[in-house]
């Protein structure tokens, strides 16, 4: 949040690419936990 407010991402050529990569990683981890939960808890 501090980086976005200070304009760090706007100053870069690739813009918000790093934020998008972190978001993709977060959703990947979220999906992995869903499958882990299903396999070990429900089955």
FILODREN-840960 format. One record per residue: residue in one letter; y, x, z of N, C-alpha, C, O in turn. Coordinates in pm, whole numbers, padded with zeros to 5 digits, always signed. Each point is the difference from the previous one (the first is absolute). Layout:
// residues N
aYXZYXZYXZYXZ ...
//
This chain:
// residues 43
x-00118+00083+00000+00118-00083+00000+00125+00088+00000+00098-00031-00068 x-00103+00138+00143+00115+00090+00004+00020+00067-00136+00113+00015-00046 x-00223+00025-00018+00012+00062-00132+00057-00097-00103+00084+00040-00081 x-00126-00164+00084+00053-00099-00094+00147-00028+00026+00078-00014-00094 x-00040+00004+00221+00139-00028+00034+00092+00117-00037+00116-00022-00035 x-00166+00144+00044+00084+00116-00031+00008+00027-00150+00077+00086-00042 x-00154-00158-00039+00005+00017-00145-00086+00112-00052+00018+00044-00114 x-00112+00003+00193-00087+00109-00043-00082-00038-00122-00013+00079-00093 x-00044-00198+00092-00084-00042-00112+00081-00028-00126-00049+00024-00110 x+00170-00074+00125+00085-00027-00116+00045+00129-00067+00025+00002-00120 x-00013+00106+00197+00044+00127-00054-00109+00070-00081+00031+00086-00082 x-00155-00119+00104-00111+00063-00072-00015-00062-00139+00038-00115-00023 x-00095+00195-00069-00023-00053-00136-00107-00108+00000+00012-00099-00072 x-00118+00118+00151-00112-00094-00001+00024-00121+00091-00087-00087+00010 x+00201+00080+00054+00036-00118+00079-00093-00025+00116-00013+00084+00089 x-00052-00198-00090-00083-00044+00113-00148+00027-00022-00084-00069+00057 x+00051+00167-00139-00140+00028-00030-00080+00034+00126-00113-00045+00016 x+00171+00124+00073-00070+00038+00124-00026-00123+00086-00108-00012+00060 x+00203-00079-00051-00018-00122+00078-00112-00084-00060-00080-00059+00073 x+00075+00052-00206-00106-00076-00066-00137+00061+00026-00098-00072+00019 x+00091+00205-00019-00128+00067+00028-00046-00028+00143-00119-00023+00023 x+00211+00026+00070-00036-00029+00139-00047-00144+00012-00095-00028+00074 x+00159-00064-00145-00042-00140+00002-00139-00019-00058-00080-00076+00055 x+00051+00144-00165-00134-00009-00059-00106+00055+00095-00108-00057+00013 x+00139+00168+00051-00094+00057+00097-00023-00095+00116-00114-00017+00045 x+00221-00045+00005-00011-00093+00112-00090-00118-00036-00085-00040+00080 x+00102-00016-00200-00083-00114-00041-00145+00043-00023-00092-00077+00027 x+00071+00199-00075-00136+00051-00014-00068+00009+00135-00115-00044+00014 x+00182+00100+00086-00055+00011+00134-00027-00140+00057-00101-00022+00067 x+00190-00071-00092-00018-00138+00045-00128-00061-00059-00077-00063+00072 x+00056+00082-00200-00122-00053-00063-00126+00067+00054-00102-00065+00019 x+00110+00194+00004-00116+00071+00057-00035-00058+00136-00118-00020+00029 x+00218-00007+00055-00028-00056+00133-00060-00140-00009-00082-00038+00084 x+00123-00039-00184-00060-00133-00018-00149+00014-00028-00080-00072+00060 x+00042+00163-00148-00141+00018-00032-00077+00060+00118-00115-00037+00025 x+00177+00128+00047-00066+00057+00119-00025-00109+00102-00108-00006+00058 x+00205-00079-00035-00015-00110+00093-00113-00094-00043-00082-00040+00081 x+00080+00006-00210-00105-00090-00049-00138+00061+00016-00093-00070+00041 x+00077+00195-00072-00132+00063+00003-00050+00017+00142-00115-00032+00029 x+00198+00083+00060-00048+00034+00134+00009-00113+00101-00074-00001+00098 x+00162-00094-00120+00017-00105+00100-00071-00129-00039-00066-00062+00084 x+00079+00022-00207-00056-00130-00040-00143+00008-00049-00074-00098+00013 x+00033+00209-00069-00138+00008-00054-00098+00055+00100-00119+00012-00031 
//
